[in-house]
Amino acid sequence: MRVRRDGAYLTAAIPGVPFLLPFSAAGGREFVSESMNAKVTFDPAVDGVSNGLVFHINGVDSRGVRIGEDEAARIEAAGKRK
């Protein structure tokens, strides 16, 4: 899952979902998707940067950790080769 800030919203690229999923701020560290039953809750920030999140969808919680752009690009490239 790749999460990016897009103005006042977040967008998430989720494996298996053929479109970017928009999330709007719900307060504090939480963002919600109006188009799906989904929510993102960021871990508390350390020095202004969160190092992880929990993705909640349809009653299932999945944890994610922050990785750098180079690692994200490597993972995406490996997925495209399969």
C-alpha positions as CSV (number, residue, x, y, z in Angstrom):
1,M,0.0,0.0,0.0
2,R,1.4,3.4,-1.0
3,V,0.0,6.4,0.8
4,R,0.6,9.9,-0.5
5,R,-0.6,13.4,0.6
6,D,-2.7,15.1,-2.1
7,G,-3.6,18.5,-0.8
8,A,-6.2,18.1,2.0
9,Y,-6.5,14.4,1.2
10,L,-4.5,11.2,1.2
11,T,-4.5,8.8,-1.7
12,A,-3.7,5.2,-1.3
13,A,-2.6,2.7,-4.0
14,I,-3.8,-0.7,-2.7
15,P,-2.8,-4.0,-4.3
16,G,-5.8,-5.5,-6.0
17,V,-7.7,-2.2,-6.2
18,P,-7.5,-0.7,-9.8
19,F,-7.9,3.0,-8.7
20,L,-6.4,5.4,-6.1
21,L,-8.5,5.4,-3.0
22,P,-9.0,8.9,-1.5
23,F,-9.0,9.5,2.3
24,S,-10.2,12.6,4.0
25,A,-9.1,13.7,7.5
26,A,-11.3,12.4,10.3
27,G,-9.4,14.1,13.1
28,G,-6.1,13.5,14.8
29,R,-4.2,10.7,13.1
30,E,-7.2,9.2,11.3
31,F,-8.3,9.4,7.7
32,V,-11.4,7.8,6.2
33,S,-12.5,6.7,2.8
34,E,-16.0,7.8,1.8
35,S,-16.0,5.3,-1.2
36,M,-15.1,2.2,0.8
37,N,-15.5,1.1,4.4
38,A,-11.9,1.9,5.1
39,K,-9.9,4.0,7.6
40,V,-6.1,4.7,8.0
41,T,-4.8,5.4,11.5
42,F,-1.2,6.6,11.7
43,D,1.1,5.7,14.5
44,P,2.0,8.6,16.8
45,A,4.6,10.8,15.1
46,V,8.2,10.9,16.3
47,D,9.9,14.1,15.4
48,G,7.0,15.0,13.2
49,V,7.0,11.7,11.2
50,S,4.9,8.7,11.7
51,N,6.7,5.4,11.1
52,G,3.7,3.2,10.6
53,L,-0.1,2.9,10.2
54,V,-3.0,0.6,10.5
55,F,-5.3,0.1,7.5
56,H,-8.8,-0.9,8.6
57,I,-11.2,-2.3,6.0
58,N,-14.3,-4.5,6.4
59,G,-13.4,-5.3,10.0
60,V,-9.8,-6.4,9.2
61,D,-6.8,-4.4,10.5
62,S,-3.5,-4.6,8.6
63,R,-0.3,-3.0,9.9
64,G,2.2,-1.2,7.7
65,V,5.6,0.3,8.4
66,R,7.1,3.3,6.7
67,I,9.8,2.6,4.1
68,G,11.8,4.9,2.0
69,E,11.2,5.8,-1.7
70,D,14.0,3.7,-2.9
71,E,12.7,0.6,-1.1
72,A,9.1,1.3,-2.4
73,A,10.4,1.6,-6.0
74,R,12.3,-1.7,-5.6
75,I,9.2,-3.5,-4.3
76,E,6.9,-2.1,-7.1
77,A,9.4,-3.1,-9.8
78,A,9.7,-6.6,-8.4
79,G,5.9,-6.9,-8.4
80,K,5.7,-5.8,-12.0
81,R,8.2,-8.5,-13.1
82,K,5.9,-11.3,-11.8
